[in-house]
Amino acid sequence: MRVAALLRLSSTVASLVLASACYKSPPVVIKSPPPQAKKQVTPATAVVVSREVLVKHGFSVVRVEQVGVTQVIYYRRGNNGRGRGGGPMEKMVVRPSGQIVVFESTPAPVLADIKVRLGL
């Protein structure tokens, strides 16, 4: 009697496993959104926006030089209202690289604001 109950139970479990193996749902495929078009930004526009963002962050722009197609922005930290003059002069490089503009030696918070303003 126990053997018959055990066989009946094992056959029921086997049929359930076989049924679940046969009726599996298809795999879920997650589609990625289509690639967004990159905004075309000229180096001249990037320099104008960079100057505005640097001033907004408390820097003073000393000069902008053009070296070939690359533009170099020289800036320094403002006096922060303490009357002790500006900080050391630093430089930021804006250069075209194919269809995009690359910023080099830029502080992270300034670079984040520049990218937001340019829509990158």
N, C-alpha and C positions, 0 to 999 in steps of 0.2 A: 504494500500500500504506500509506504513511504517512497519507495523507488518510483512508483508510478507518478506520484505527486511531484517528485524531483524532476522526472523526465518531462512532465507537462510544463513545469515552471521554466526549465531550460529551453524548451521549444518555443515558449511564448517570448522569452527574452531574445532568442535568436531571430525570431520573425520580426520583432520590433527593431532590432539592429539592422536587419536586412532592409526593412521598409524605410528606415531613416537614411540609409545609404543610397537608396534608389531615388528618393525624392528630395534631394538637396536643392536649396535655392541657388540660383546663379550667383557668381561672385559680384560684389558691388564694385563698380568702377567709378572712381572719383575723377571727374574731368576738371582740368585746370582752366581758369579763364583765359580768353585769348590774350596774347601779348598786347600791352598798351603801346601806343605810338610814343616814341621819345620826342620830347620837345627840343626843337632846334634852338640853341643859345649861341650867340656870337660872343667872342671874347670881349668885345667892347661893352656889350650889355652886362656881361659877368663882372667886369671891372666897375661899372657904375653901381651895380647892386652891392658889390663887395665893399665899396667905399661907404655907401649908406649904412650897411650893417656894422662895419667897423666903428663908425661914428656913434651909432646907436648903442654899441657895447662899451663906449667910453674911451675908444682909441682916437688918436688924431692922425690923419693921413698926412705924411710929410711930402711924398712925391710918388708919381707913377712913371715908370720908364718902360719903353718898348724896346725889346731886344729881339729883332727878327719878328717872328709871329707871337712870341711869348711876351707877356706883360708882367712887370714886377711892381708890386705895390709896397712901398716902404711906409711903415706906421710905427707909432710908439704909444705907450699907455699914457693917458692924460694924467694930470696932477692929482686927481680925485679930490680937489678942493682944499688941499693942504698947502699949496703954494710952494712945493718943493721941485717944481719942474717936471718934465716928462720922464718916462722910463727909458730903457735902452731901445734903440732902433731895431726893429725886426722887419723881416720881409716875407711877403706872400707871393707865390708865383701862380699866374693864371696862364695856362697854355692850351691850345686846341690839340685834340688827339682824335683825328678822324672826324666823326660827326658830333663829338661831345667836347666839353670843356673840362679840363682837369685842374683842380686846385691843389697846390703843394705848400707845405709848411703853414697850414692854417690851423688855428686853435679850434678844438672840437665844437664848442658852443657857437662860435662864429660860423663855422662850416655848416652846421645844422640849419641856422637861420638863412644862410645864403641859398641852400638847396630848397628850402621852403619858399623863399621869395622867387626863385627861378622856376619853381614847379618841377624840380627833378626828383 
